[in-house]
Structures are given as structure tokens and as C-alpha cells.
Amino acid sequence: MKHSKNKITSKQLVSASIFCTIITITRIASCFIPIRTIIGFIIIASIYLGPPVGASIGFVSVLVSNFFVGHGLWTPFQLLAVIIIALLTGFIFKREKLVENKIFLLFWSIICVAIYSINMLVYSLTNANAGFWPVIISHFTVKIWIEFARLISTIMIVFIFTKPIGKIIKR
């Protein structure tokens, strides 16, 4: 789907709702298994549906899934992170030939996970009373495995599902 100023079609709306459902269900399941899927699917959605639709998918998915996994002071930071990721991805991948470049997809996945992680680090810094360095050290020692799982999950989802989902959406 081209990134245009046209109205959203029913096909785009159905695709967006399916993405929201997949992301919400997998985020709820991520409470039990260490798979973090949100960034990978937002990257794919933003590539094929465009920046505004990708940002909407990210916003709705985080908001709805947080009803199940828990809302908190971190919710606005999560929303901001997924919106930034969706908008940047949609604008960078306007030319769909970049999707074929696996090395670029790999680096972009790493950058997106870094954007999300840095945004959540900012949340940790703004809500901690312990000082700068203790928060940084505790954030990285405790969350290093979670961020590693998020990185591996994002890369796997982007590499496995980008082409099949692209073929389905382009039909």
C-alpha cells in the first residue's frame, strides 16, 4: 500500500485490526513466555501500511494490551516509543526495495529495539529517587536479559514474517 493522503481503505482497516489483535495476544502471552513481539510487528505494519497506520496500530496495541498486562506510569513512554518507531520505519521504508536488504533490516531492528529500550530507561530515570548511576546500573543488570530477548524476538519476527505478510497485504 502506498503512503498517500487518500482515505483509509477497508483492506487497510482490516489489516490494521489484525495487526492489533496479533500484537495484543502476543503481548499477553509474553507474560508467560519470553517472546517480545510488539516492535517486530510494528516494523512490518509500518513498512506495508505506512507511518500513520503503523503508529495507530502501535498506540492501540499498547493501550489495549496494557489492560491485561498492567497500566502504569510507563504506559506513556511505551506509547511514545512505539509511535516513534512506527513513524520512522514508515518514512524510511517508503521505497519498498529496502525491505529486500536483509542487512539493513537487521540494523533497523536493532535501532528500533534501542529506541524502545532508551525510552524505557528515560522512564526509569524520571521515576527513581536513587540517583543517576544506581538507576543505570540496576536497569542494565536486571533488564539485560529482557532486552536481549526483545532484540532476538524482533529480529526473528522481522526476518520470518516480513515477506509473507507483505505478500498477503499486497494481494
C-alpha angles and dihedrals in degrees: 000000000000122000101245141142092251121120118272111269125223089249091057091046093052091046091050093049091049090051090049091050094048093047094046094049093046091048090053090048090049088072087072103030126038098244118122108194107162099092094045094052093043089054091052093045092049092049095054104026101035137246101292095047091044091051090049091050091051093047096048093042094052093044095049097041091049088063085068103033096036139276120234145140088299094064096086089049091051091048092050092048096051092045091051091047093048095047095046092046093048093050095043094048097047086118103062092206088082088067089068091058104090094187091054090048090051093051092043090052090052091049092050092051088049091052091052093045094048090049091053089046088056088053090051091050095048094050101042127093096194099085135255105291099041089053092048092049095046092044094055097038094050100035101038092097093046091050091046090053089047091052095048092044092049093049092047093048094047093048096043102039107030098085099038093047090045091054091049094049094045093055 
